[in-house]
Every structure is written in C-alpha cells, then in structure tokens.
Amino acid sequence: MPRMKHLDSNVRDYSISELAAEFAVTARTLRFYEDKGLLRPTRSGQTRVYSASDHARLRLILRGKRVGFTLDEIREMMDLETLDSGSIIHMNTSLRRFRARILALKQQRADIDLSIADLEAGCAWLDARLVDREPSEEIKRNAQAFEALALARLET
C-alpha cells in the first residue's frame, strides 16, 4: 500500500503494515490495541488509517509495556491528557499509582544492578581459576619432553 499523506504535508498517516513494520510489531498487535481502545485509527473503506497521534500513542504503549505497565495502566496514562479539572480524584489516584510504580521500577533497577555485579564477580572468579589451572610453559615443555622420551622407549 502506498504511503498515506494528509493535505498538510507535515502530518503523516500510516497503513497498518507501515506502522507495524516501523515498531516491529504485528498487524494483529495493532488490531488488539485498537480493540482495547488504545489506538483509534480511522477507516478508508476497509483500510485502517493510523494518524500521527496513533503513532505517538503506539510509542507510549510499547514503552509502557517495556517497563512493566499493564495495558489498563497505559490507557489510564493516555486518558490523563483528556481529563478536565473536575477529575481531581482520578488524577490523585493516578498520581499515587504512578509514584508507586516509579518506586517499584527503581527497586527493580537496583536489583538488576546487584545481579549484574554478582555475575561480573562470578565471571572474574572463574577467569582467575581458569588462569590458575592453565599449565605453565615450563610444565608444557616438560610434558612434551616426557612424551617424546616415553615414545622413544616404546619404540625400542
């Protein structure tokens, strides 16, 4: 399908295959996000047409998933843009949830950093043991000499 453009050349539309390819997801994934109300493509006949806004929303969805947000939490974050000032309770609830998630992510990061440090220490320990186990050049020369001597005696 050819690339789609608005009359305003600065605003870009995307076909389902273009958007899927750009973000390395499947068309089925995009349709799933549409079913969940996370993306809102328009239609041109049977063809889905994704806007620059859908492009930005997909970027947020995928980033949110990478850091562990559920799709409901991601939808809530995206819906915050459309809240009016009468939704103070909803905003406060979201704020508490987001702060809790930030703390959890910081703890995960600390745990990952500790795990990396432990693994690096284990690798260093193993490297040191392997170096210690490697026979010295003198031992290798003596072993070759002994092998040559043993072969010579076997031949006689």
N, C-alpha and C positions, 0 to 999 in steps of 0.2 A: 504494500500500500504506500502511496507517495506521502511525503511529509505534509502535515497539515499546517496551515498558517491562518491567522486572523487577518482581517484587513489591516490592523495595526501590526506592522512587521516586527515590532519589539516583543509581542506576545505570541507564544508558541503553543500550538496544540499537538497532541501526541496520539498516535494509534495505540492500541493495546500492545501490539508487538514491539513498537518503538520504546514504550515505557518499560515493558518487561525486560527488553534487552539492555536498556541503559542501567537498570538497577539489578540485573542478574536474578530476576525472579520469573516465575512462570505466569502465563496469562491467567491460569486458574487461580493463582495467588491474588492477582488484581481483582478478579471477579469475586473472590472470597471477601476481600476488603470492602468491595462495593456492597456485597450482601450484608456486611456488618455495619454499614453506614459510615465507614472511614473514608471512602473515596466516593465522589459524586460525578462521574462522567456524564456528559450529555450524549445524545444519540443523533446520528445522521443516518436515518433508516435503521438498519440492524447493527450499524457500526458504532462502537463506543468511541467517544472523542474525549480525551483527557486534557484538561487545561493546565496552565502553568501552576494554578493553585493545587490541582491534584498532584502535580509533580512535586511541589513543596510538601504536601501532606504525606506523600509516599516516603519522601526522605525522612520526615519526622517519625513515621510509623516504623520504618526499618531501624532507625537509630534507637528508638524506644525499645524495640524488641531486643536489640543487641545488649542493652544494659539491663534487661530483665523486667521491663514493664509489661503488664498484661494488655491485651487489646482494649479492654474496658478502661484501664487507666490512661492509655494513649488517647482514646476517644474523649475522655474527660479533659485531658490537657488541651486537645484541639478545640473542644467546645468552650473553653475558657475565653477564647477570642471573641465569642459572640455573646457573652454574658453582659447584662446591664448592671447598673449599680444596685438594683434591687436583689441581687443574688449574693449578698454578703455571706450568708450562712454557707452556701455552696462553695464560695471562694475560700472561706476559712477552713472548711473540711478538706478541700483540695490542697490547700497550703500545708496543713498538718500531714496529710498523706505524702506529699512530695518531700517534705523535710524528713519524714521517717525513711523514705526510700533513699534519700541522699545519704543518711547515716548508714543504712544497710550497704549501699554501694561502697562507701568509704571503708567499712569493715571488710567487705569482700576484697577491696584493693589491698588493704593491709594483710589479709590472709594470703592473697596471691603473692605479694612481695616476700612474705616469710617463706612460703613454699618454694619460690624461686631461689631464695638464699639457701634453704636447706638442700635443694637439688644441686646447686652450684658447689656447696661444701662437699656433698657426696661425690660429685664428679672429681673435685680436686683430690679427695682422699683416694679414690680409685686410681686416678692418674699417678699419684705418688706411689701406690702399691705396685702398679704395673712397672714403673721405672725401677723400683727396688728389686723386682723379680727378674728383670731382664739381665741375662748373664753378661758379665764384663767382657771386654775384648780379650783379656788375658785368659779367661776361662774358655772362651770360644776357641782361641788358638791351641790351648792345651787339649781341648776335646778333639780338635781336628788332628793333632799330632798323635793322640792316643788311638784314634780311629785308624789312622794310617798304619801305626805300629801293629795294631790288632789284625788288620787285613794282611799285612806282610807276614805275620806269624801263621795266619791261617793258610796262606798260600804255600808255606814251606812244609 
